[in-house]
Amino acid sequence: MNEVWKKPPITLDAYQAMVGKEIGVSSWHLIDQPRIDTYADVIEDHQFIHVDPERAKKETAFGTTIAHGFLTMSLLSIMSYEVMPVIAGTTMGVNYGFDKLRFISPVRSGKRVRGRFVLAEAKLRKPNELQSRTNVTVEIEGEDKPALVAEWLGLIYFA
């Protein structure tokens, strides 16, 4: 089992006390060409800017291929597992969507990214359902501008 699932749980009150605070920063995750190619196959998006390094070098300002924006976004899951606390009594958590998602800078093949998480809101909608809003910035190693910024909504359910 992945170590990210073995965190000691915290209370709901402790979680809600984190609102407005940076929760943490994930580890770096490599976005290399094999990862980009695999993602392209999964979503059937083989645009040359993603999968043809020679053509991307010649025909784009990127100098190489770039990750799909949605590939970078999809890494939010593992990044959040690394950083976000587990609330005692949680039976499951689900994506509820995004109120804001902006792709700021392209992620070039071979770069590493990490997520920075700030808990913006955590409110009970029902006695067994918590809605969270987390502000996430995905940073690109060695670059000033982030890959993306997002206001990510989640629902956490309790037994």
C-alpha positions in Angstrom: 0.0 0.0 0.0 1.2 3.5 -0.8 2.6 5.4 2.2 0.3 8.4 1.4 -2.7 6.3 2.6 -1.1 5.6 6.0 -1.3 9.1 7.5 -2.7 9.3 11.0 -6.2 10.9 10.9 -7.0 14.2 12.4 -10.4 15.5 13.8 -12.9 17.4 11.7 -12.3 20.4 14.0 -8.6 20.3 13.4 -9.2 20.1 9.7 -11.5 23.1 9.7 -9.0 25.0 11.8 -6.6 24.8 8.8 -8.8 27.0 6.7 -6.7 29.9 5.3 -3.4 28.1 5.9 -1.0 26.4 3.6 -1.4 22.7 4.2 1.8 21.7 2.4 3.8 21.1 -0.7 3.9 17.7 -2.6 7.0 16.0 -3.8 8.2 16.6 -7.3 6.7 14.6 -10.2 8.5 14.1 -13.5 6.6 14.8 -16.7 8.7 13.0 -19.2 8.0 12.0 -22.8 6.8 8.4 -21.9 4.3 9.8 -19.5 3.1 12.3 -22.0 2.8 9.6 -24.7 0.9 7.3 -22.4 -1.5 10.1 -21.5 -1.9 10.9 -25.2 -2.9 7.3 -25.9 -5.4 7.2 -23.0 -7.2 10.4 -24.1 -6.6 10.0 -27.8 -5.0 13.4 -28.2 -1.9 13.0 -30.3 -1.4 16.6 -31.3 2.3 17.0 -32.4 3.0 19.6 -29.7 2.7 16.7 -27.2 4.0 13.6 -29.0 6.5 14.7 -31.8 9.7 16.1 -30.2 11.4 16.9 -33.5 8.4 18.7 -35.0 7.7 20.5 -31.7 11.4 21.6 -31.6 11.2 23.0 -35.2 7.6 24.4 -35.2 6.9 25.8 -31.7 8.4 28.3 -29.3 8.5 25.6 -26.6 11.7 24.0 -28.0 10.3 20.5 -27.2 7.0 18.8 -26.6 4.8 19.9 -23.8 2.4 18.0 -21.4 -1.3 18.2 -22.0 -2.8 20.7 -19.5 -5.2 17.9 -18.3 -2.2 15.6 -17.7 -0.8 18.2 -15.3 -4.2 18.7 -13.7 -4.6 14.9 -13.3 -1.5 14.8 -11.1 -3.4 16.9 -8.5 -4.8 13.6 -7.1 -1.5 12.1 -6.2 -0.1 15.5 -5.0 -3.1 15.9 -2.7 -2.8 12.4 -1.3 0.8 13.3 -0.4 -0.2 16.6 1.4 -3.8 16.8 2.5 -4.7 15.3 5.9 -7.1 12.5 6.4 -10.1 13.3 8.6 -11.1 10.6 11.1 -14.2 8.8 10.1 -13.9 9.5 6.4 -15.5 6.9 4.2 -14.7 8.5 0.9 -13.8 11.7 -0.9 -14.9 12.7 -4.4 -14.1 15.4 -6.8 -16.8 18.1 -6.9 -15.2 20.2 -9.6 -13.3 23.4 -10.0 -14.5 27.0 -9.5 -11.4 28.2 -11.3 -8.8 26.4 -13.3 -6.2 28.2 -15.3 -3.2 26.8 -17.3 -0.6 29.5 -16.8 2.6 28.0 -18.3 3.3 24.9 -20.4 5.2 22.1 -18.8 8.0 21.0 -21.1 8.9 17.4 -21.4 11.5 16.4 -18.8 10.4 19.0 -16.3 9.2 18.2 -12.7 6.1 19.7 -11.1 4.8 19.9 -7.6 1.6 21.1 -5.9 1.2 23.7 -3.2 -2.1 23.4 -1.3 -4.0 26.0 0.7 -7.3 25.0 2.4 -9.6 27.9 1.6 -12.9 26.5 2.9 -14.3 23.5 4.7 -18.0 23.5 5.6 -20.5 20.9 6.5 -23.3 20.6 4.0 -25.0 17.7 5.8 -24.0 16.0 9.1 -22.0 13.4 7.1 -20.8 15.6 4.1 -18.1 18.2 4.1 -17.4 20.5 1.1 -13.8 21.7 0.8 -12.3 24.3 -1.4 -8.5 24.0 -1.9 -6.4 26.6 -3.7 -3.7 24.7 -5.6 -0.7 26.0 -7.4 1.3 23.6 -9.5 4.8 24.8 -9.7 7.4 23.9 -12.4 10.9 23.3 -11.1 13.2 26.1 -12.1 10.5 28.3 -13.5 9.0 31.5 -12.2 5.5 31.0 -13.4 3.3 28.0 -12.3 1.9 25.4 -14.6 -1.6 26.0 -13.3 -3.7 27.5 -10.5 -7.0 26.1 -9.4 -9.8 26.4 -6.9 -10.5 22.7 -6.4 -13.8 21.5 -4.8 -14.1 18.2 -3.0 -16.8 16.4 -1.0 -15.7 14.3 2.0 -18.2 11.8 3.4 -18.4 10.3 6.9 -19.9 7.2 8.3 
